[in-house]
Structure formats: structure tokens, C-alpha cells
């Protein structure tokens, strides 16, 4: 399970109403005042947004567009090699632009006809329960900023590249979208915070960092892997374990590093049977019952 101390760059609102993103000292942009100011400005747009209002747009700079173009160009051949066919078919159906950063409203317009998912802005990390409950309404909270230009193929936190290239392509699959929605509905049923964390941990090792066997090859379907240039080179060399809900919900992991242990589904049917059934039936007694089996 993850700990709250590992959370990504928090966002706060000062007494004067200004918004500040607090980057850690090891963040690539920590000493870049221009980047930090830009992060604050983009976060402020999301903070000011209210549900039901039009999705705010960001006027991306040419430098930010270049980061998107470079990552899209570099990830494309890796997706062809490493991504599960279900993800590849969904990516093709969604047809995200590779020449510019799409606005969140544009992403939603492309997704709705495919799976009904929409995107809404987030200034940074969304509280666990709020984020997952929104998935049950087929609503995805997404950041709008881009990673630091010094490391275009790396980010220590979820930026719009992760949220859109990783998750939106995945959410264009009706089968992955249904699993995502099921996780959200399970969260909405949960009264205990420990149950929500358990659901989030299972989600982490599946929809975020899941791998799956396909025609004898280990393919990735998790958004965290498929939005990461480096992770796609590493995942096949990690310790691969079979799907195990109890283990996925209790194993310790670091969200800031490559995942040393991954859980592989034998097929998409098995993923839906094991993980989908867990999400559909999970209640507040489920985690304690499963923990007793570990």
C-alpha cells in the first residue's frame, strides 16, 4: 500500500487568493522560477473551475507543445512493441493529436462517443476518495501542466501526458472503461477509508501498472507503464506474479520509482473475471477478509 507521505506536489491557496504548487527539492523544475510560476498559473485555472462550468482551456506555449510532440513521437513505436492489443485498438479509435497538446474538453469530446468518459481539470493530486468516486460517474480528474523541459521523457508526478496519453487511450476501450467505472462504484459504496485505499491499491497494480500475457508475450495495459518511456523498457524484467487481489491490496510500493513487482493477467477475460468481480462485490468487510489470507 502507499503512504500519504509519498503524495505528489501539493497545491495550496494563499490568503491573497494566489495558488502555489509545492515542488520537492528533487523535482526537475524545483530551481526553475519560470517553470514554477507556470505551474502556479495552470493550477490556478483548475482551482477556479467549478463543476458544471465549461472545461477551462490552457494556452500552451510552443515549448510545451514541443514536449508533447517529442513524447508522442518517442512513445508511438514503444506502444506498438509493448502495448496490449486492446490498448492499441482503443488508442487508434481515440485518435489523439500528436502535433499539439489537446485541451481536456477535446479529450472528452473524443471519449464520450466511445465509452462515455469525460475529463475535468485538477490542479494536482485529487483526494483519493474524490478521485475514485468520480470514476464511477465516468469522470476523470486530470492535470493540465506538462513536465519540465529538461527531462521530457520523465516526470515524477502525473502530468497531462500521463493523464491523457496513458489513461485516455486506455479509457477509449469499453472493457477497460468498465473496469475503471467499477472501481469508482466500489469506492462510492465504501464507508471506511481503509477500504478505499485497498481499492486504490488494486487499481494501481491493474489499470495503472497492469501487464497481461498475449500470444506468449508479456504486454502492458496499465496507463502508468504506457505513458512512461523508461517503464516500458523495464517492466518485463521485473518480478511478475499472477493476479492476486489480496497481494495487490497489501503489498508495499513506492509511487515515485519503477515498480519491482507486477501482476500479470493471463487474458483480458481473466482480468475482468478476477479484478472486475472484486470491484463489483467489494464492501467494507472485503479487505480484512482478504488480508487474513496473506
C-alpha positions in Angstrom: 0.0 0.0 0.0 1.1 3.6 -0.5 1.6 6.1 2.3 0.3 9.7 2.4 3.9 10.9 2.8 4.5 9.9 -0.8 2.0 12.2 -2.3 2.9 14.3 -5.3 3.4 18.1 -5.3 0.7 19.6 -3.1 -1.2 22.7 -4.1 -2.3 25.4 -1.7 -4.2 28.7 -1.9 -2.7 31.6 -0.1 -4.5 34.3 1.9 -4.4 36.6 -1.1 -6.0 34.0 -3.3 -3.0 33.1 -5.3 -2.2 29.4 -5.9 1.1 27.7 -5.3 2.3 24.3 -6.3 4.9 23.0 -3.9 7.6 21.1 -5.8 10.0 18.9 -3.9 13.7 19.6 -3.9 14.4 16.6 -6.2 11.9 17.8 -8.8 13.5 18.8 -12.1 11.8 22.2 -12.0 12.5 23.0 -8.4 15.0 25.7 -9.1 13.4 27.0 -12.3 11.4 30.0 -11.3 9.7 30.4 -14.7 8.5 26.8 -14.6 7.2 27.2 -11.1 5.3 30.3 -12.0 3.8 28.5 -15.0 2.8 25.6 -12.8 1.1 28.0 -10.4 -0.8 29.7 -13.2 -2.1 26.4 -14.7 -3.1 25.1 -11.2 -5.0 28.4 -10.6 -7.1 27.8 -13.7 -8.2 24.4 -12.3 -8.7 25.7 -8.7 -11.1 28.4 -10.1 -13.1 25.9 -12.1 -16.5 24.7 -10.7 -18.3 21.5 -11.7 -20.8 22.2 -14.4 -18.9 25.1 -15.8 -17.2 24.9 -19.2 -13.9 23.0 -19.1 -11.1 25.7 -18.9 -8.5 25.8 -21.6 -4.8 26.4 -21.3 -2.9 28.5 -23.9 0.1 26.2 -24.2 3.4 27.7 -25.2 5.4 26.4 -28.2 7.9 24.9 -25.7 5.1 22.9 -24.1 3.8 21.8 -27.5 7.3 20.6 -28.3 7.3 18.4 -25.2 4.0 16.8 -26.2 5.3 16.2 -29.8 8.5 14.7 -28.6 6.9 12.3 -26.1 4.2 11.3 -28.6 6.9 10.6 -31.2 9.0 8.5 -28.8 6.2 6.6 -27.2 4.5 5.5 -30.5 7.0 2.8 -31.5 7.2 1.6 -27.9 3.4 1.2 -27.8 3.5 -0.9 -31.0 6.0 -3.2 -29.3 4.8 -3.3 -25.7 1.1 -2.4 -25.5 -1.7 -5.0 -25.4 -3.8 -5.1 -28.5 -6.9 -3.9 -26.6 -5.0 -0.7 -25.7 -3.7 -0.3 -29.3 -7.2 -0.6 -30.8 -8.5 1.9 -28.2 -5.7 4.3 -29.0 -6.5 4.2 -32.7 -10.2 4.7 -32.1 -9.5 7.8 -29.9 -7.1 9.4 -32.4 -5.4 11.8 -30.0 -3.4 14.5 -31.8 0.4 14.1 -31.8 1.2 17.6 -33.0 -0.4 19.6 -30.2 -1.5 19.3 -26.6 -5.2 18.5 -26.6 -7.5 20.5 -24.3 -9.3 18.4 -21.8 -12.6 19.4 -23.4 -11.3 18.0 -26.7 -10.3 14.7 -25.0 -13.8 14.4 -23.5 -15.4 15.1 -26.9 -13.4 12.2 -28.4 -14.1 9.8 -25.5 -17.8 10.3 -25.0 -18.9 8.6 -28.2 -16.6 5.6 -27.4 -17.1 5.0 -23.7 -18.9 8.0 -22.1 -15.9 9.2 -20.1 -15.3 12.9 -19.7 -12.3 14.8 -18.4 -12.3 17.6 -15.8 -9.4 19.8 -14.6 -7.4 19.1 -11.4 -4.7 21.4 -10.0 -2.7 18.5 -8.8 -3.3 15.3 -6.9 -7.0 14.8 -6.1 -8.0 13.3 -2.7 -8.3 9.6 -3.0 -12.0 9.2 -2.4 -12.9 12.1 -4.6 -10.8 10.9 -7.5 -12.1 7.3 -7.4 -15.7 8.2 -6.8 -15.7 10.4 -9.9 -14.6 7.3 -12.0 -17.9 5.7 -11.0 -19.6 8.6 -12.9 -17.2 8.1 -15.8 -15.4 11.3 -15.0 -11.6 11.6 -14.9 -9.8 14.3 -13.0 -6.7 15.4 -15.0 -3.9 17.8 -14.5 -3.2 20.2 -17.4 0.5 21.1 -16.9 3.5 19.5 -18.7 6.7 18.1 -17.2 9.9 20.1 -17.0 11.6 20.5 -20.4 14.9 19.3 -19.1 13.5 15.8 -18.9 10.8 15.4 -21.5 10.7 11.6 -21.2 10.4 11.6 -17.4 8.0 13.0 -14.8 8.0 12.4 -11.0 4.2 13.2 -10.9 1.2 12.7 -13.2 1.1 15.5 -15.9 -1.2 15.8 -18.8 0.9 13.4 -20.8 0.3 10.6 -18.2 -3.3 11.5 -17.8 -4.1 11.7 -21.5 -1.6 9.6 -23.4 -1.8 6.9 -20.7 -5.3 7.0 -19.3 -7.4 8.5 -22.1 -6.1 5.9 -24.6 -7.0 3.2 -22.1 -10.4 4.7 -21.3 -11.2 4.6 -25.0 -11.6 0.8 -24.6 -15.1 -0.1 -23.4 -13.6 -3.1 -21.4 -11.0 -1.0 -19.6 -13.5 1.8 -19.1 -15.9 -0.6 -17.5 -13.3 -1.8 -15.1 -12.4 1.8 -14.3 -16.0 2.7 -13.6 -16.4 -0.4 -11.4 -13.5 0.8 -9.2 -15.3 4.1 -8.8 -18.6 2.5 -7.9 -16.8 0.3 -5.4 -15.3 3.4 -3.8 -18.7 5.1 -3.6 -20.0 2.0 -1.7 -17.1 2.1 0.8 -17.6 3.8 4.1 -14.1 3.1 5.5 -11.0 4.9 4.3 -9.1 1.6 4.6 -11.4 0.1 2.0 -10.9 3.0 -0.4 -7.1 2.5 0.0 -7.4 -1.2 -0.7 -9.4 -0.5 -3.9 -6.9 2.1 -5.0 -4.0 -0.3 -4.4 -5.7 -3.0 -6.6 -6.3 -0.3 -9.2 -2.6 0.7 -9.0 -1.5 -2.8 -9.9 -4.0 -3.2 -12.7 -5.3 -0.1 -14.5 -2.1 1.9 -13.6 0.6 -0.8 -13.7 -1.0 -3.9 -15.1 0.6 -6.3 -17.5 -1.1 -9.2 -19.4 0.0 -12.2 -21.4 -0.9 -12.1 -25.1 0.2 -14.8 -27.6 3.1 -15.8 -25.3 4.4 -12.2 -24.8 4.1 -10.0 -21.7 2.2 -6.9 -22.8 1.4 -3.8 -20.8 -2.1 -2.3 -20.5 -1.5 0.0 -17.4 -1.5 3.7 -18.0 1.5 4.2 -15.7 3.6 1.9 -17.9 2.3 3.0 -21.2 2.9 6.8 -20.5 6.5 6.2 -19.4 9.3 5.8 -21.8 11.6 4.2 -19.2 8.9 2.0 -17.6 8.3 0.3 -20.9 11.9 -0.7 -21.1 11.9 -2.1 -17.6 8.5 -3.8 -16.9 9.4 -7.2 -18.5 12.4 -7.5 -16.3 10.5 -7.1 -13.0 9.2 -9.8 -10.8 6.0 -11.0 -12.4 3.3 -12.6 -10.3 -0.1 -13.9 -11.1 -3.2 -11.9 -10.3 -3.8 -11.9 -6.6 -6.3 -9.4 -5.1 -5.0 -9.9 -1.5 -1.4 -9.3 -2.5 -2.2 -6.3 -4.7 -4.2 -4.7 -1.9 -1.5 -5.2 0.8 2.0 -5.1 -0.9 4.1 -2.0 -0.1 5.2 0.0 -3.1 6.8 3.4 -4.0 4.9 5.5 -6.4 8.0 7.5 -7.3 10.1 4.6 -8.7 9.9 1.8 -11.2 7.6 -1.0 -9.9 9.8 -4.0 -8.9 6.7 -6.3 -8.7 4.0 -6.5 -11.3 0.9 -8.7 -11.5 0.0 -10.3 -14.8 -3.4 -11.4 -16.1 -3.5 -14.4 -18.3 -6.0 -12.7 -20.5 -8.4 -9.8 -20.6 -11.2 -12.2 -19.8 -9.3 -13.2 -16.6 -8.7 -9.6 -15.7 -12.4 -8.9 -15.9 -13.3 -12.1 -14.0 -10.8 -11.5 -11.2 -10.5 -7.8 -10.9 -13.9 -6.9 -12.2 -15.6 -9.2 -9.8 -13.6 -7.8 -6.9 -14.6 -4.2 -7.8 -18.3 -5.3 -8.3 -18.5 -7.1 -5.0 -16.1 -5.3 -2.7 -17.6 -3.9 0.6 -16.1 -2.8 3.9 -15.6 -6.4 5.1 -13.7 -7.5 2.0 -10.2 -6.1 2.7 -10.0 -7.6 6.2 -11.2 -10.9 4.9 -8.6 -10.9 2.1 -5.7 -9.6 4.3 -6.3 -12.7 6.6 -5.3 -14.9 3.6 -1.9 -13.2 3.0 
